Amino acid sequence: MYSTKNFSQIESMNLTIDHLGFAAAACTTSAFIPQVLLVWRERGAPGVSTGMYLIFIAGVALWFSYGVAIGAWPIIIANGLTLLLASGVLAMKWYFERARPAPAGS
């Protein structure tokens, strides 16, 4: 049987582990912000691979679902935000490709 002291140590450890998860989430999620800003400023993303982003978005959606299933807030928040950012990059890529006029002589 666990004593109150042991339970308190476990709760304290979980809090530290959650902080670690939130720090990792902040780093990996914020890494997409420069890409979003670049695509927006350039009004295009010819170097962005549609296939890679589709697979990545599917994987992030699965991680998000996993986080929801186990109730892990660092996973839910990080992957929810990453899903929005990555989807935004892909949506802007498609929008700007369709909005760009065809080159002269084509």
DSSP file (Angstrom, degrees, kcal/mol; ACC not computed):
  #  RESIDUE AA STRUCTURE BP1 BP2  ACC     N-H-->O    O-->H-N    N-H-->O    O-->H-N    TCO  KAPPA ALPHA  PHI   PSI    X-CA   Y-CA   Z-CA
    1    1 A M              0   0    0      0, 0.0     2,-0.3     0, 0.0     0, 0.0   0.000 360.0 360.0 360.0 143.6    0.0    0.0    0.0
    2    2 A Y        -     0   0    0      1,-0.0     2,-0.1     4,-0.0     0, 0.0  -0.622 360.0-138.3 -85.4 138.9    1.2    3.5   -0.8
    3    3 A S     >  -     0   0    0     -2,-0.3     4,-2.2     1,-0.1     5,-0.2  -0.457  28.3-106.7 -85.6 167.8    1.7    6.0    1.9
    4    4 A T  H  > S+     0   0    0      1,-0.2     4,-2.4     2,-0.2     5,-0.2   0.867 120.7  56.7 -61.4 -36.6    0.7    9.6    1.6
    5    5 A K  H  > S+     0   0    0      2,-0.2     4,-2.1     1,-0.2    -1,-0.2   0.932 107.3  47.0 -62.5 -46.2    4.3   10.6    1.2
    6    6 A N  H  > S+     0   0    0      1,-0.2     4,-2.2     2,-0.2    -1,-0.2   0.910 111.8  50.8 -62.8 -42.2    4.8    8.3   -1.8
    7    7 A F  H  X S+     0   0    0     -4,-2.2     4,-2.6     1,-0.2    -1,-0.2   0.903 109.1  51.7 -61.7 -41.3    1.6    9.5   -3.4
    8    8 A S  H  X S+     0   0    0     -4,-2.4     4,-2.4     1,-0.2    -1,-0.2   0.895 109.3  49.9 -62.8 -40.6    2.8   13.1   -3.0
    9    9 A Q  H  X S+     0   0    0     -4,-2.1     4,-2.2     2,-0.2    -1,-0.2   0.891 110.6  49.9 -65.2 -39.3    6.1   12.3   -4.6
   10   10 A I  H  X S+     0   0    0     -4,-2.2     4,-2.4     2,-0.2    -2,-0.2   0.927 111.1  48.5 -65.2 -45.0    4.3   10.6   -7.6
   11   11 A E  H  X S+     0   0    0     -4,-2.6     4,-2.1     1,-0.2    -2,-0.2   0.911 111.8  50.2 -60.7 -42.8    2.1   13.7   -8.0
   12   12 A S  H  X S+     0   0    0     -4,-2.4     4,-1.8     1,-0.2    -1,-0.2   0.894 110.2  50.0 -62.4 -40.5    5.1   15.9   -7.9
   13   13 A M  H  X S+     0   0    0     -4,-2.2     4,-2.5     2,-0.2    -2,-0.2   0.894 108.5  52.5 -66.1 -40.3    6.9   13.8  -10.5
   14   14 A N  H  X S+     0   0    0     -4,-2.4     4,-2.7     1,-0.2    -1,-0.2   0.892 107.0  52.8 -62.5 -39.6    3.9   13.9  -12.8
   15   15 A L  H  X S+     0   0    0     -4,-2.1     4,-2.1     1,-0.2    -1,-0.2   0.920 110.6  47.2 -61.7 -43.1    3.8   17.7  -12.6
   16   16 A T  H  X S+     0   0    0     -4,-1.8     4,-2.1     2,-0.2    -2,-0.2   0.896 111.5  50.6 -64.8 -41.1    7.5   17.8  -13.6
   17   17 A I  H  X S+     0   0    0     -4,-2.5     4,-2.3     2,-0.2    -2,-0.2   0.898 109.3  51.3 -64.7 -40.5    6.8   15.3  -16.4
   18   18 A D  H  X S+     0   0    0     -4,-2.7     4,-2.8     2,-0.2    -2,-0.2   0.902 108.1  52.2 -62.6 -40.4    3.9   17.5  -17.7
   19   19 A H  H  X S+     0   0    0     -4,-2.1     4,-2.4     2,-0.2    -2,-0.2   0.911 108.9  50.2 -61.1 -41.4    6.2   20.5  -17.6
   20   20 A L  H  X S+     0   0    0     -4,-2.1     4,-2.4     2,-0.2    -2,-0.2   0.918 111.2  49.3 -60.7 -43.8    8.7   18.6  -19.7
   21   21 A G  H  X S+     0   0    0     -4,-2.3     4,-2.5     1,-0.2    -2,-0.2   0.902 110.8  48.9 -62.8 -42.7    5.9   17.7  -22.1
   22   22 A F  H  X S+     0   0    0     -4,-2.8     4,-2.4     2,-0.2    -1,-0.2   0.879 110.6  51.1 -66.4 -37.2    4.7   21.3  -22.4
   23   23 A A  H  X S+     0   0    0     -4,-2.4     4,-1.9     2,-0.2    -2,-0.2   0.927 112.4  45.9 -65.2 -44.0    8.3   22.6  -23.0
   24   24 A A  H  X S+     0   0    0     -4,-2.4     4,-2.6     1,-0.2     5,-0.3   0.913 112.6  51.7 -62.9 -42.0    8.8   20.0  -25.8
   25   25 A A  H  X S+     0   0    0     -4,-2.5     4,-2.5     1,-0.2     5,-0.4   0.899 107.3  52.4 -61.5 -42.2    5.4   20.9  -27.2
   26   26 A A  H  X S+     0   0    0     -4,-2.4     4,-2.0     1,-0.2    -1,-0.2   0.905 112.3  46.0 -62.0 -41.8    6.2   24.6  -27.2
   27   27 A C  H  X S+     0   0    0     -4,-1.9     4,-1.0     2,-0.2    -2,-0.2   0.955 117.1  40.7 -66.5 -50.9    9.4   24.0  -29.1
   28   28 A T  H  < S+     0   0    0     -4,-2.6     4,-0.3     1,-0.2    -2,-0.2   0.866 118.9  45.7 -71.2 -34.9    8.0   21.6  -31.8
   29   29 A T  H >< S+     0   0    0     -4,-2.5     3,-1.6    -5,-0.3     4,-0.3   0.928 110.8  51.0 -73.5 -44.6    4.8   23.6  -32.3
   30   30 A S  H >< S+     0   0    0     -4,-2.0     3,-1.1    -5,-0.4    -1,-0.2   0.706  93.1  76.9 -67.6 -17.6    6.4   27.0  -32.5
   31   31 A A  T 3< S+     0   0    0     -4,-1.0     4,-0.5     1,-0.2    -1,-0.3   0.750  90.5  56.7 -62.4 -22.2    8.8   25.6  -35.1
   32   32 A F  T <> S+     0   0    0     -3,-1.6     4,-2.3    -4,-0.3    -1,-0.2   0.680  86.1  79.7 -82.7 -17.6    6.0   25.9  -37.6
   33   33 A I  H <> S+     0   0    0     -3,-1.1     4,-2.6    -4,-0.3     5,-0.2   0.914  90.4  50.6 -60.7 -45.7    5.4   29.6  -37.1
   34   34 A P  H  > S+     0   0    0      0, 0.0     4,-2.4     0, 0.0    -1,-0.2   0.888 110.9  50.7 -59.4 -36.2    8.3   30.8  -39.3
   35   35 A Q  H  > S+     0   0    0     -4,-0.5     4,-2.5     2,-0.2     5,-0.2   0.918 110.5  48.5 -66.3 -43.3    7.1   28.5  -42.1
   36   36 A V  H  X S+     0   0    0     -4,-2.3     4,-2.2     1,-0.2    -1,-0.2   0.935 113.8  46.7 -60.9 -46.6    3.5   29.9  -41.8
   37   37 A L  H  X S+     0   0    0     -4,-2.6     4,-2.8     2,-0.2    -2,-0.2   0.888 111.7  51.1 -64.8 -39.3    4.9   33.5  -41.9
   38   38 A L  H  X S+     0   0    0     -4,-2.4     4,-2.9    -5,-0.2     5,-0.2   0.935 110.8  47.2 -63.8 -46.9    7.2   32.8  -44.8
   39   39 A V  H  X>S+     0   0    0     -4,-2.5     5,-1.2     1,-0.2     4,-1.2   0.902 114.4  48.7 -62.0 -40.6    4.4   31.3  -46.9
   40   40 A W  H  <5S+     0   0    0     -4,-2.2    -2,-0.2    -5,-0.2    -1,-0.2   0.938 114.6  43.9 -64.9 -47.2    2.1   34.2  -46.0
   41   41 A R  H  <5S+     0   0    0     -4,-2.8    -2,-0.2     1,-0.2    -1,-0.2   0.909 118.9  42.7 -64.1 -42.8    4.8   36.8  -46.9
   42   42 A E  H  <5S-     0   0    0     -4,-2.9    -1,-0.2     2,-0.2    -2,-0.2   0.637  98.9-137.6 -79.2 -14.6    5.9   35.1  -50.1
   43   43 A R  T  <5S+     0   0    0     -4,-1.2     2,-0.3    -5,-0.2    -3,-0.2   0.871  76.5  53.6  56.0  38.7    2.3   34.4  -51.1
   44   44 A G      < -     0   0    0     -5,-1.2    -2,-0.2    -6,-0.2    -1,-0.1  -0.927  59.7-153.0 175.9 163.7    3.4   30.9  -52.2
   45   45 A A    >   +     0   0    0     -2,-0.3     3,-1.7    48,-0.2    -6,-0.1  -0.356  28.3 155.3-148.8  60.4    5.1   27.8  -51.2
   46   46 A P  T 3  S+     0   0    0      0, 0.0    -1,-0.1     0, 0.0    47,-0.0   0.781  77.9  54.1 -63.9 -24.5    6.6   26.1  -54.3
   47   47 A G  T 3  S+     0   0    0      2,-0.1     2,-0.5    -3,-0.1    -2,-0.0   0.481  85.6 100.4 -87.0  -1.7    9.2   24.3  -52.2
   48   48 A V  S <  S-     0   0    0     -3,-1.7     2,-0.6    41,-0.1    -3,-0.1  -0.737  73.4-131.7 -88.8 126.6    6.7   22.8  -49.8
   49   49 A S     >  -     0   0    0     -2,-0.5     4,-2.2     1,-0.2     5,-0.2  -0.666  10.2-159.1 -80.1 118.3    5.9   19.1  -50.6
   50   50 A T  H  > S+     0   0    0     -2,-0.6     4,-2.5     1,-0.2     5,-0.2   0.917  92.9  51.2 -61.8 -44.2    2.1   18.5  -50.6
   51   51 A G  H  > S+     0   0    0      1,-0.2     4,-2.3     2,-0.2     5,-0.2   0.912 109.7  48.9 -61.0 -44.3    2.6   14.8  -50.1
   52   52 A M  H  > S+     0   0    0      1,-0.2     4,-2.8     2,-0.2    -1,-0.2   0.929 112.8  47.7 -62.1 -45.4    4.8   15.3  -47.0
   53   53 A Y  H  X S+     0   0    0     -4,-2.2     4,-2.9     2,-0.2    -2,-0.2   0.880 110.3  52.0 -65.8 -37.5    2.4   17.8  -45.5
   54   54 A L  H  X S+     0   0    0     -4,-2.5     4,-2.1     2,-0.2    -1,-0.2   0.931 114.0  43.1 -63.3 -44.5   -0.6   15.5  -46.1
   55   55 A I  H  X S+     0   0    0     -4,-2.3     4,-2.3     2,-0.2    -2,-0.2   0.914 115.0  50.2 -66.4 -42.3    1.2   12.6  -44.4
   56   56 A F  H  X S+     0   0    0     -4,-2.8     4,-2.7    -5,-0.2     5,-0.2   0.930 110.1  49.5 -61.4 -46.6    2.4   14.8  -41.6
   57   57 A I  H  X S+     0   0    0     -4,-2.9     4,-2.5     1,-0.2    -1,-0.2   0.897 110.1  51.3 -61.0 -41.4   -1.0   16.3  -41.0
   58   58 A A  H  X S+     0   0    0     -4,-2.1     4,-1.9    -5,-0.2    -1,-0.2   0.923 111.7  47.6 -61.5 -43.5   -2.5   12.7  -40.8
   59   59 A G  H  X S+     0   0    0     -4,-2.3     4,-2.4     2,-0.2    -2,-0.2   0.904 111.8  49.1 -64.1 -42.3    0.2   11.7  -38.3
   60   60 A V  H  X S+     0   0    0     -4,-2.7     4,-2.7     2,-0.2    -1,-0.2   0.884 108.8  53.6 -65.6 -38.1   -0.4   14.8  -36.2
   61   61 A A  H  X S+     0   0    0     -4,-2.5     4,-2.3    -5,-0.2    -1,-0.2   0.891 109.5  48.9 -62.8 -38.3   -4.2   14.2  -36.2
   62   62 A L  H  X S+     0   0    0     -4,-1.9     4,-2.6     2,-0.2    -2,-0.2   0.915 110.9  49.2 -67.0 -42.5   -3.5   10.7  -35.0
   63   63 A W  H  X S+     0   0    0     -4,-2.4     4,-2.6     2,-0.2    -2,-0.2   0.910 110.7  51.4 -61.4 -41.5   -1.2   12.0  -32.2
   64   64 A F  H  X S+     0   0    0     -4,-2.7     4,-2.3     2,-0.2    -2,-0.2   0.935 110.8  47.8 -59.5 -46.8   -4.0   14.5  -31.3
   65   65 A S  H  X S+     0   0    0     -4,-2.3     4,-2.5     1,-0.2    -2,-0.2   0.891 111.0  51.5 -61.7 -40.7   -6.5   11.7  -31.1
   66   66 A Y  H  X S+     0   0    0     -4,-2.6     4,-2.1     2,-0.2    -1,-0.2   0.925 108.8  50.9 -61.1 -45.6   -4.1    9.6  -29.0
   67   67 A G  H  X>S+     0   0    0     -4,-2.6     5,-2.1     1,-0.2     4,-1.1   0.897 111.0  48.4 -60.5 -40.8   -3.7   12.5  -26.6
   68   68 A V  H  <5S+     0   0    0     -4,-2.3     3,-0.4     3,-0.2    -1,-0.2   0.924 109.3  53.7 -63.5 -43.7   -7.4   12.9  -26.3
   69   69 A A  H  <5S+     0   0    0     -4,-2.5    -2,-0.2     1,-0.2    -1,-0.2   0.857 118.9  33.1 -61.6 -36.8   -7.8    9.2  -25.6
   70   70 A I  H  <5S-     0   0    0     -4,-2.1    -1,-0.2    -5,-0.1    -2,-0.2   0.483 107.9-120.9 -99.9  -2.6   -5.3    9.1  -22.8
   71   71 A G  T  <5 +     0   0    0     -4,-1.1     2,-0.9    -3,-0.4    -3,-0.2   0.840  53.7 157.9  70.4  33.8   -6.1   12.6  -21.5
   72   72 A A     >< -     0   0    0     -5,-2.1     4,-2.4    -6,-0.2     3,-0.5  -0.788  24.7-166.6 -96.6 100.1   -2.6   13.9  -22.0
   73   73 A W  H  > S+     0   0    0     -2,-0.9     4,-2.9     1,-0.2     5,-0.4   0.850  84.1  55.9 -58.3 -40.6   -2.9   17.7  -22.2
   74   74 A P  H  > S+     0   0    0      0, 0.0     4,-2.0     0, 0.0     5,-0.3   0.916 112.9  43.4 -58.8 -39.7    0.7   18.4  -23.5
   75   75 A I  H  > S+     0   0    0     -3,-0.5     4,-2.1     2,-0.2     5,-0.3   0.906 115.4  48.7 -70.2 -42.2    0.0   16.0  -26.4
   76   76 A I  H  X S+     0   0    0     -4,-2.4     4,-2.2    -9,-0.2     5,-0.2   0.954 116.2  41.1 -63.0 -51.3   -3.5   17.4  -27.0
   77   77 A I  H  X S+     0   0    0     -4,-2.9     4,-2.5     2,-0.2     5,-0.3   0.941 117.0  47.2 -65.7 -48.5   -2.4   21.1  -27.0
   78   78 A A  H  X S+     0   0    0     -4,-2.0     4,-2.5    -5,-0.4    -1,-0.2   0.932 117.8  40.8 -60.7 -47.4    0.8   20.6  -29.0
   79   79 A N  H  X S+     0   0    0     -4,-2.1     4,-2.2    -5,-0.3    -1,-0.2   0.820 112.5  55.0 -76.2 -29.4   -0.8   18.5  -31.7
   80   80 A G  H  X S+     0   0    0     -4,-2.2     4,-1.7    -5,-0.3    -1,-0.2   0.939 114.0  41.2 -64.2 -45.8   -3.9   20.6  -31.9
   81   81 A L  H  X S+     0   0    0     -4,-2.5     4,-2.6     2,-0.2    -2,-0.2   0.907 115.2  50.5 -67.5 -42.1   -1.9   23.7  -32.5
   82   82 A T  H  X S+     0   0    0     -4,-2.5     4,-3.1    -5,-0.3     5,-0.3   0.890 107.8  54.4 -62.8 -38.4    0.5   21.9  -34.8
   83   83 A L  H  X S+     0   0    0     -4,-2.2     4,-2.1     2,-0.2    -1,-0.2   0.911 110.4  46.2 -60.7 -43.2   -2.4   20.6  -36.8
   84   84 A L  H  X S+     0   0    0     -4,-1.7     4,-2.1     2,-0.2    -2,-0.2   0.931 115.6  45.3 -64.9 -45.9   -3.8   24.1  -37.2
   85   85 A L  H  X S+     0   0    0     -4,-2.6     4,-2.1     2,-0.2    -2,-0.2   0.937 115.8  44.5 -65.5 -47.6   -0.4   25.5  -38.3
   86   86 A A  H  X S+     0   0    0     -4,-3.1     4,-2.2     1,-0.2    -1,-0.2   0.895 114.2  50.0 -65.8 -39.7    0.5   22.7  -40.7
   87   87 A S  H  X S+     0   0    0     -4,-2.1     4,-2.8    -5,-0.3    -1,-0.2   0.877 108.8  54.1 -64.8 -36.4   -3.0   22.7  -42.2
   88   88 A G  H  X S+     0   0    0     -4,-2.1     4,-2.6     2,-0.2    -2,-0.2   0.905 107.2  49.8 -63.1 -42.1   -2.6   26.5  -42.6
   89   89 A V  H  X S+     0   0    0     -4,-2.1     4,-2.4     2,-0.2    -2,-0.2   0.944 114.1  44.9 -61.1 -47.7    0.6   26.1  -44.5
   90   90 A L  H  X S+     0   0    0     -4,-2.2     4,-2.5     2,-0.2    -2,-0.2   0.907 113.1  50.2 -64.9 -42.3   -1.0   23.5  -46.8
   91   91 A A  H  X S+     0   0    0     -4,-2.8     4,-2.7     1,-0.2    -1,-0.2   0.915 112.3  47.2 -62.9 -43.0   -4.1   25.6  -47.3
   92   92 A M  H  X S+     0   0    0     -4,-2.6     4,-3.1     2,-0.2     5,-0.3   0.900 109.7  54.2 -65.0 -39.7   -2.1   28.7  -48.2
   93   93 A K  H  X S+     0   0    0     -4,-2.4     4,-2.1    -5,-0.2   -48,-0.2   0.958 113.2  42.0 -57.1 -51.5    0.0   26.7  -50.6
   94   94 A W  H  X S+     0   0    0     -4,-2.5     4,-1.9     2,-0.2    -2,-0.2   0.911 116.3  49.0 -63.6 -43.1   -3.0   25.5  -52.4
   95   95 A Y  H  X S+     0   0    0     -4,-2.7     4,-2.1     1,-0.2    -2,-0.2   0.948 113.4  45.0 -62.7 -49.2   -4.7   28.9  -52.3
   96   96 A F  H  X S+     0   0    0     -4,-3.1     4,-1.3     1,-0.2    -1,-0.2   0.836 110.7  54.5 -68.4 -31.7   -1.7   30.8  -53.6
   97   97 A E  H  < S+     0   0    0     -4,-2.1    -1,-0.2    -5,-0.3    -2,-0.2   0.901 112.9  43.1 -65.6 -39.6   -1.0   28.2  -56.3
   98   98 A R  H  < S+     0   0    0     -4,-1.9    -2,-0.2     1,-0.2    -1,-0.2   0.813 114.2  50.9 -74.9 -30.8   -4.6   28.6  -57.6
   99   99 A A  H  < S+     0   0    0     -4,-2.1    -1,-0.2    -5,-0.2    -2,-0.2   0.706  89.1  94.9 -80.3 -20.7   -4.6   32.4  -57.3
  100  100 A R  S  < S-     0   0    0     -4,-1.3   -57,-0.0    -5,-0.2   -56,-0.0  -0.558  80.4-120.5 -75.5 130.1   -1.3   32.9  -59.2
  101  101 A P        -     0   0    0      0, 0.0     3,-0.1     0, 0.0    -1,-0.1  -0.336  33.1 -97.5 -67.7 151.7   -1.8   33.6  -62.9
  102  102 A A        -     0   0    0      1,-0.1     3,-0.1    -2,-0.0     4,-0.1  -0.391  49.2 -94.6 -66.1 145.2   -0.3   31.2  -65.5
  103  103 A P    >   -     0   0    0      0, 0.0     3,-1.3     0, 0.0    -1,-0.1  -0.261  49.8 -91.4 -60.1 148.6    3.1   32.3  -66.9
  104  104 A A  T 3  S+     0   0    0      1,-0.2     0, 0.0     2,-0.1     0, 0.0  -0.327 111.8  28.9 -61.3 140.3    3.0   34.2  -70.1
  105  105 A G  T 3         0   0    0     -3,-0.1    -1,-0.2     1,-0.0    -3,-0.0   0.505 360.0 360.0  87.5   4.7    3.3   32.1  -73.2
  106  106 A S    <         0   0    0     -3,-1.3    -2,-0.1    -4,-0.1    -1,-0.0   0.440 360.0 360.0 -92.5 360.0    1.7   29.0  -71.6
